[in-house]
């Protein structure tokens, strides 16, 4: 069935899984963005048993069945971890497509039937495609994208040319944690989520064709997000919280005019986030950085030194 014929019944075709831990303002921003821009999609939040009082209070306001947490009485651990939680979301998905998000991401524009039709067409055009990248591209990685991807206007994507004889083909883009999944194809292939993004990339390269990049993306990562390692923060991270702040650096939702320009542009203009998205906070660093410790060079240096010392 063509997704463009489904009208309001998008819940049968698309569901969204958000993975959360102890960042209430970020989670709320992500949830609000999904509800605003994809209101008919089935939404579930996989919270990793957060203990932040504000996060717990927010989860209590959400409808029954929307919030899913690891079993605290399993006899192993009270936390599932990102990848076990992703496996649970995949195993229990009931829709055709599954959009994997994390609490520090945002749906930045409204989606209409043309977007769902474009998604449907990408998967229909390649029966061995199981993942679709739907995020804007990071300006800091522009050289890598230009090396590995090429515009494909006929399919409405950027993709790695199918040239196994080329040196870069072995390094083709095949998987991101934040991406759109074709549930049936992954289940047919008996996909099992590995415990790192790198391992999932290697598995995806063996099992599927490349992961195309949607030409008109609709999701992006918030910049300057507080970072944790093993649920604790370094001195640099604690300083960054005080200097950079802890409020989400939200994006202003794209206007109808901006969305039309995004969809009708020549694909020689790549979908770099910095070219299309604007933060509410005008002080956000550009090009965007995604860890608050990278907001200032000396914080980044301190963080690097700390991790080096810990590694010893």
Order of alpha helices (4+ residues) and beta strands (2+ residues): beta-alpha-beta-alpha-beta-alpha-beta-beta-alpha-beta-alpha-beta-beta-beta-alpha-alpha-beta-beta-alpha-alpha-alpha-alpha
